[in-house]
Amino acid sequence: MTADAEREQWGRKDVQVGLLFVAIVITSVAVLIVSLFFPATGESGWLTFATVQPHREFIWWFLTLAGVNIVVTVVPVSLASVLLTRARGWRWATAGAAIAIVGAAFYAVGVGGWAMVYFFATNSSALDPATASGFIESVNDDLRLFGAAGGGALAVALGALMVAIGLWRSGNVPKWLPVLMVIGTGITLIVPIEGVVGAMVEAPSAISSVLIGWYAWQRRRW
């Protein structure tokens, strides 16, 4: 290989891994913002006519972009993790990355569905407030509304666990990093992700994601 070709190869790798790292940082910050500004829910724990109607434009944009963000969060972290598991642990990381990416797609579709249902139910001239409120309550009682997002979230969590095992086995990151990743993934499944508490709950996952991107950057020239 000529010196020019070698420089070109390293330059390409720098750009590719660098873009992954930048994407991870931006989307990790966005995850915290999503949690901080997540719309208030009603007493039932779900969005209701009363909580959606005054802010329906914001909630439509918010939920739509939140669905997109989960995809552009999971994909670069998964790719960076695969780059960090070139010898030991690559099977776990590769399988986990695939499962997480598919799960993120289901999650995005589900959250986008919420955005559409809540927006049109509260913005339709065909429905008076009482009817719209009853419609939203009936939709909230149907688990199919939350099936795609809930199943996607579980798939992302499973994929993250498998990626963490791969990173642990690889020996290319500190052992505490995959542990932090597992802890962050676990608490997001059991603790509400709204407001300041929600941002704190999401912080371990965001931090571990950024660190994965950082270690991938540091080891880009292996």
C-alpha positions as CSV (number, residue, x, y, z in Angstrom):
1,M,0.0,0.0,0.0
2,T,1.4,3.4,-1.0
3,A,1.8,6.2,1.6
4,D,-0.9,8.3,-0.2
5,A,-3.3,5.3,-0.1
6,E,-2.6,4.8,3.6
7,R,-3.2,8.4,4.4
8,E,-6.5,8.3,2.4
9,Q,-7.6,5.2,4.4
10,W,-6.9,6.8,7.7
11,G,-8.6,10.0,6.7
12,R,-11.7,8.1,5.7
13,K,-11.8,6.3,9.0
14,D,-11.3,9.5,11.0
15,V,-14.3,11.1,9.2
16,Q,-16.5,8.0,9.6
17,V,-15.9,7.4,13.3
18,G,-15.8,11.1,14.0
19,L,-19.3,11.5,12.5
20,L,-20.5,8.7,14.7
21,F,-19.1,10.3,17.8
22,V,-20.6,13.7,16.9
23,A,-24.0,12.1,16.3
24,I,-23.8,10.2,19.6
25,V,-23.1,13.4,21.5
26,I,-25.9,15.4,19.9
27,T,-28.5,12.7,20.2
28,S,-27.5,11.9,23.8
29,V,-28.1,15.5,24.7
30,A,-31.4,15.4,22.8
31,V,-32.5,12.4,24.9
32,L,-32.0,14.5,28.1
33,I,-33.9,17.4,26.5
34,V,-36.8,15.0,25.5
35,S,-37.1,13.8,29.1
36,L,-36.9,17.3,30.5
37,F,-39.7,18.6,28.4
38,F,-41.8,15.5,28.0
39,P,-45.5,16.6,28.0
40,A,-47.4,16.3,31.4
41,T,-49.7,13.3,31.6
42,G,-53.0,13.0,33.4
43,E,-53.9,11.1,36.5
44,S,-54.0,7.9,34.5
45,G,-50.4,8.3,33.6
46,W,-51.2,8.8,29.9
47,L,-51.8,11.9,27.8
48,T,-55.4,13.0,27.9
49,F,-57.6,15.5,26.1
50,A,-57.0,18.1,28.8
51,T,-53.2,17.7,28.7
52,V,-52.9,17.6,24.9
53,Q,-55.4,20.1,23.6
54,P,-53.8,23.3,24.8
55,H,-50.4,22.3,23.4
56,R,-51.4,20.0,20.5
57,E,-49.0,21.5,18.0
58,F,-46.0,21.3,20.4
59,I,-46.9,17.7,21.3
60,W,-47.2,16.6,17.7
61,W,-43.8,18.0,16.9
62,F,-42.3,16.8,20.2
63,L,-43.5,13.2,19.9
64,T,-42.6,13.0,16.2
65,L,-39.1,14.2,16.7
66,A,-38.7,12.1,19.9
67,G,-39.5,9.0,17.7
68,V,-36.9,10.1,15.2
69,N,-34.3,10.8,17.9
70,I,-34.4,7.2,19.3
71,V,-33.4,5.9,15.9
72,V,-30.6,8.3,15.4
73,T,-29.5,7.6,18.9
74,V,-29.4,3.8,18.8
75,V,-27.9,3.5,15.3
76,P,-24.6,5.3,15.9
77,V,-24.1,3.8,19.4
78,S,-24.7,0.4,18.0
79,L,-22.2,0.9,15.2
80,A,-19.6,2.4,17.6
81,S,-20.0,-0.7,19.8
82,V,-19.5,-3.1,16.9
83,L,-16.3,-1.2,16.0
84,L,-15.1,-1.7,19.6
85,T,-15.6,-5.5,19.5
86,R,-13.4,-6.7,16.7
87,A,-12.1,-9.8,18.4
88,R,-13.8,-11.0,21.6
89,G,-17.4,-10.2,22.1
90,W,-18.2,-9.3,18.5
91,R,-21.0,-11.9,18.2
92,W,-22.9,-10.4,21.2
93,A,-22.4,-6.8,20.1
94,T,-23.4,-7.5,16.5
95,A,-26.6,-9.4,17.5
96,G,-27.4,-6.8,20.1
97,A,-26.9,-4.0,17.7
98,A,-29.3,-5.6,15.1
99,I,-32.0,-6.2,17.7
100,A,-31.6,-2.7,19.2
101,I,-31.9,-1.0,15.7
102,V,-35.0,-3.0,14.8
103,G,-36.5,-2.1,18.2
104,A,-35.7,1.5,17.7
105,A,-37.6,1.4,14.4
106,F,-40.7,-0.1,16.1
107,Y,-40.4,2.5,18.9
108,A,-40.3,5.4,16.4
109,V,-43.4,4.1,14.6
110,G,-45.2,3.7,17.8
111,V,-44.4,7.2,19.1
112,G,-45.3,8.7,15.7
113,G,-48.6,6.9,16.0
114,W,-49.2,8.6,19.4
115,A,-48.5,12.0,17.8
116,M,-51.0,11.4,15.1
117,V,-53.8,10.1,17.4
118,Y,-53.5,12.8,20.0
119,F,-53.1,15.6,17.5
120,F,-56.1,14.8,15.3
121,A,-58.3,13.8,18.2
122,T,-57.9,17.2,19.7
123,N,-57.8,19.2,16.5
124,S,-60.8,17.8,14.6
125,S,-63.9,19.9,13.9
126,A,-65.9,16.7,13.7
127,L,-65.4,16.0,17.4
128,D,-66.7,18.1,20.3
129,P,-64.5,18.2,23.4
130,A,-66.5,15.6,25.3
131,T,-66.5,13.2,22.4
132,A,-62.8,13.8,21.7
133,S,-62.0,13.3,25.4
134,G,-63.9,10.0,25.4
135,F,-62.2,8.9,22.2
136,I,-58.7,9.5,23.7
137,E,-59.6,7.7,26.9
138,S,-60.8,4.7,24.8
139,V,-57.6,4.7,22.7
140,N,-55.5,4.9,25.9
141,D,-57.2,1.8,27.2
142,D,-56.3,-0.2,24.0
143,L,-52.8,-1.7,24.5
144,R,-52.3,-1.8,20.7
145,L,-51.7,1.9,20.8
146,F,-48.6,1.2,22.9
147,G,-47.6,-2.1,21.5
148,A,-45.1,-0.9,18.9
149,A,-43.4,1.6,21.2
150,G,-43.5,-0.8,24.2
151,G,-42.2,-3.8,22.2
152,G,-39.6,-1.6,20.6
153,A,-38.4,-0.3,23.9
154,L,-38.0,-3.8,25.2
155,A,-36.1,-4.8,22.1
156,V,-33.8,-1.8,22.5
157,A,-33.2,-2.8,26.1
158,L,-32.4,-6.4,25.2
159,G,-30.1,-5.3,22.4
160,A,-28.3,-2.9,24.8
161,L,-27.8,-5.7,27.3
162,M,-26.3,-7.9,24.6
163,V,-24.1,-5.1,23.4
164,A,-22.9,-4.5,27.0
165,I,-22.0,-8.2,27.3
166,G,-20.0,-7.8,24.0
167,L,-18.2,-4.7,25.3
168,W,-17.4,-6.4,28.6
169,R,-15.9,-9.4,26.8
170,S,-14.0,-7.3,24.4
171,G,-11.7,-5.8,27.0
172,N,-11.5,-2.6,24.9
173,V,-13.4,-0.4,27.4
174,P,-13.3,-0.2,31.2
175,K,-15.5,-2.8,32.9
176,W,-17.6,-0.2,34.6
177,L,-18.8,1.2,31.3
178,P,-21.0,-1.8,30.2
179,V,-22.2,-2.0,33.8
180,L,-23.3,1.7,33.6
181,M,-24.9,0.9,30.3
182,V,-27.0,-1.9,31.8
183,I,-28.0,0.2,34.9
184,G,-29.0,3.0,32.6
185,T,-31.1,0.7,30.4
186,G,-32.8,-0.9,33.4
187,I,-33.9,2.2,35.2
188,T,-35.4,3.7,32.1
189,L,-37.8,0.8,31.9
190,I,-39.1,1.1,35.5
191,V,-38.9,4.9,36.3
192,P,-40.9,7.6,34.5
193,I,-38.8,9.6,32.1
194,E,-40.5,13.0,32.6
195,G,-39.1,16.2,33.9
196,V,-36.0,16.7,35.9
197,V,-36.2,13.2,37.4
198,G,-36.6,11.8,33.9
199,A,-33.5,13.6,32.7
200,M,-31.6,12.2,35.7
201,V,-32.9,8.7,34.9
202,E,-31.7,9.0,31.3
203,A,-28.3,10.4,32.3
204,P,-26.5,7.0,32.8
205,S,-27.6,5.8,29.3
206,A,-26.6,9.2,27.8
207,I,-23.2,9.2,29.5
208,S,-22.4,5.6,28.6
209,S,-23.4,6.3,24.9
210,V,-21.0,9.3,24.8
211,L,-18.2,7.2,26.3
212,I,-18.7,4.4,23.8
213,G,-18.4,7.0,21.0
214,W,-15.3,8.4,22.7
215,Y,-13.6,5.0,23.0
216,A,-14.5,4.2,19.4
217,W,-12.9,7.5,18.4
218,Q,-9.8,6.8,20.5
219,R,-9.4,3.4,18.9
220,R,-10.3,4.3,15.4
221,R,-6.8,3.6,14.1
222,W,-6.5,0.0,15.2
